Amino acid sequence: MGQTLVQKILAKASGRDKVEVGDIVEPAVSLAMSHENAALVMNQFYEIYKGANLEPKIWDSSKIAIIFDHRVPAESAKTATNQKLIRAFVREQGIMKFHDIRGDKMGICHQILPEYGYVRPGTVVVGTDSHTTSHGALGAFAFGIGATEMASVWVLGTVLNVPVPATIKVLAHGQFRKNVYPKDLILHLIGLVTNKGANYKVFEFHGDAIKNMPTSGRLTICNMAVEAGATAGIVPPDEETINYLRNIAGVTDDIELVLPDEDAKYDHVIDIDVSALEPQIARPHAVDNVTSIDGISGLKVDQIVIGSCTNGRLDDIKVAADIVKGKKIADGVRLLVFPASGRIYREAMEKGYLMDLMEAGAVIANPGCGPCLGIHQGALGDGERALSTTNRNFKGRMGNPDSEVYLCSPAVAAASALTGVITKPNEEK
Amino acid sequence: MAKVIYKFGDDISTDIIYPGRYMATVLPDETPQYAFDDIKELNKILTGSKVPEGSIIVAGKNFGTGSSREQAVSTLKGHELVIIAKSFARIFYQNSVNLGLRIIICPDIDAEPGDELEITDGKVINRTQHKEFEIIPHSKTRQKIIEAGGLIAYTRRRLLEKEV
């Protein structure tokens, strides 16, 4: 019996020919990513060395990435001090993949990692962030871990006790209708399987709808795999992957493609005809509370957010800019745009997208996580309602338990900005 | 024997357990004050009059869903709570094992606030309602970390073995 993609990656990273679902393995890590919570990882790292009588030393300075994105520029003295401590640690340990807030270097971790070619197909990537699942878009087994687990990785270079997960094959076929996007596919999938239906399992994405999808869209669907409880989402790497790594990420060294076996054994298969999909919306306060837009259009919103590790990429900003170009957003609505990286910000400027958005009435903020998790900019007032391209709508998520967050694609967000109510693209007049 | 202090349904997220706005606070010892900060009555119970160690929160499926933030575990560990849930989200589960928060997987658990529960090797016994529920044991590899006193001690041991 053949192996799924994640089985093959875990076998390779654990020095074994083969692994079975349920085996416990200790794979070698190719990339270990943290953001500002590196402050906690550092604390736990030093704790491990306490009483060990050894000089605290990370296992490999080329395999650790630290990216400031959750609260940039620092929103408080506390964060500023944490960031200062992390910078000192980076210098002390010689960490090579460090991204401070600086020009093209800055951005959301889940954009910087692919953009800089740090993620390679067939490898194990861990991050102290649940949306580390994003990097499955490039054919890596990428998953979120806690800070103490990361401190252990910094010391040992392996992740302890990884149970080999079962894999759900998602077969997405057909062509997206106009104004329907990968975000709608993943929201639909989460609605189907529920927010815990894929707990402790992995989604492996197949089908012509995935084959024809650019890496930006694959990042969107893998990003949100965790919202169905999945340990990871993964796309078998193909020509698009190589194209992205070579031409966008600037990778020049060898790229090895690890693929699932033809006769791999899957937990089950979910078949989705994307050509039947309408724009999707996740209603508060759960990501699986999904409806087709027709069930909800006309609902008034106060704030619209376009950005995040889910939908802050150049394609996303272009879609939004094209919709609002030459028009004005509705009175009483705030439109906040957060490009996912410095490079995307600059390219969106060069192509005129940011100008179109700003002339329509948008606020263009600096790259970062922004209002997504309610700790920096764009908090909601009591009783307010947001429509957002981000990935979570839990109660209190945007900083106020007395507010609501609805999730959608950039196209729906932009169309709704023009009307002030949830609006299907093309019907915004 | 310990008392149930609060009962939750399914899908309690890490944003509920430890709101994102406190994430700049990272040191485990500083996190307990913010536990369930958006559920004022529960936060008050935990931070006000001292709740006895081992007090129990009962929950449904998928407790700890969402973010990887470890503060969601250290904040509960700081109050030395025991969490009994029908199931746990993956990262929260592993973080609990790593930090030594006592969590118990009990798919059929039925208990109300105020009930007295006894936790044995394989069962949760509800002494108030006179019912028993099976516990799903932790895997052997997780048990090893728990027995070592958490992941810090476990990794330290592995590090020293490597150096020898």
HADDOCK unambig.tbl for C-alpha pairs under 7 A between the chains (distance, minus, plus):
assign (segid A and resid 40 and name CA) (segid B and resid 26 and name CA) 5.49 0.50 0.50
assign (segid A and resid 40 and name CA) (segid B and resid 27 and name CA) 6.47 0.50 0.50
assign (segid A and resid 47 and name CA) (segid B and resid 152 and name CA) 6.81 0.50 0.50
assign (segid A and resid 48 and name CA) (segid B and resid 152 and name CA) 5.13 0.50 0.50
assign (segid A and resid 48 and name CA) (segid B and resid 153 and name CA) 6.69 0.50 0.50
assign (segid A and resid 48 and name CA) (segid B and resid 155 and name CA) 6.73 0.50 0.50
assign (segid A and resid 48 and name CA) (segid B and resid 156 and name CA) 5.22 0.50 0.50
assign (segid A and resid 49 and name CA) (segid B and resid 156 and name CA) 6.63 0.50 0.50
assign (segid A and resid 52 and name CA) (segid B and resid 156 and name CA) 6.88 0.50 0.50
assign (segid A and resid 78 and name CA) (segid B and resid 24 and name CA) 6.55 0.50 0.50
assign (segid A and resid 79 and name CA) (segid B and resid 24 and name CA) 5.71 0.50 0.50
assign (segid A and resid 128 and name CA) (segid B and resid 68 and name CA) 6.28 0.50 0.50
assign (segid A and resid 129 and name CA) (segid B and resid 67 and name CA) 6.64 0.50 0.50
assign (segid A and resid 129 and name CA) (segid B and resid 68 and name CA) 5.32 0.50 0.50
assign (segid A and resid 130 and name CA) (segid B and resid 67 and name CA) 5.19 0.50 0.50
assign (segid A and resid 130 and name CA) (segid B and resid 68 and name CA) 5.08 0.50 0.50
assign (segid A and resid 144 and name CA) (segid B and resid 68 and name CA) 6.41 0.50 0.50
assign (segid A and resid 145 and name CA) (segid B and resid 68 and name CA) 6.07 0.50 0.50
assign (segid A and resid 145 and name CA) (segid B and resid 91 and name CA) 5.94 0.50 0.50
assign (segid A and resid 146 and name CA) (segid B and resid 68 and name CA) 5.43 0.50 0.50
assign (segid A and resid 146 and name CA) (segid B and resid 69 and name CA) 6.40 0.50 0.50
assign (segid A and resid 146 and name CA) (segid B and resid 70 and name CA) 5.61 0.50 0.50
assign (segid A and resid 146 and name CA) (segid B and resid 91 and name CA) 6.69 0.50 0.50
assign (segid A and resid 146 and name CA) (segid B and resid 95 and name CA) 5.80 0.50 0.50
assign (segid A and resid 147 and name CA) (segid B and resid 70 and name CA) 6.25 0.50 0.50
assign (segid A and resid 148 and name CA) (segid B and resid 98 and name CA) 6.90 0.50 0.50
assign (segid A and resid 152 and name CA) (segid B and resid 155 and name CA) 5.99 0.50 0.50
assign (segid A and resid 161 and name CA) (segid B and resid 141 and name CA) 6.37 0.50 0.50
assign (segid A and resid 196 and name CA) (segid B and resid 62 and name CA) 6.65 0.50 0.50
assign (segid A and resid 199 and name CA) (segid B and resid 89 and name CA) 6.91 0.50 0.50
assign (segid A and resid 200 and name CA) (segid B and resid 90 and name CA) 6.34 0.50 0.50
assign (segid A and resid 373 and name CA) (segid B and resid 20 and name CA) 5.94 0.50 0.50
assign (segid A and resid 374 and name CA) (segid B and resid 20 and name CA) 6.18 0.50 0.50
assign (segid A and resid 374 and name CA) (segid B and resid 21 and name CA) 6.04 0.50 0.50
assign (segid A and resid 375 and name CA) (segid B and resid 20 and name CA) 5.97 0.50 0.50
assign (segid A and resid 375 and name CA) (segid B and resid 21 and name CA) 4.51 0.50 0.50
assign (segid A and resid 396 and name CA) (segid B and resid 15 and name CA) 6.98 0.50 0.50
assign (segid A and resid 397 and name CA) (segid B and resid 15 and name CA) 6.54 0.50 0.50
assign (segid A and resid 399 and name CA) (segid B and resid 21 and name CA) 6.61 0.50 0.50
assign (segid A and resid 401 and name CA) (segid B and resid 38 and name CA) 6.69 0.50 0.50
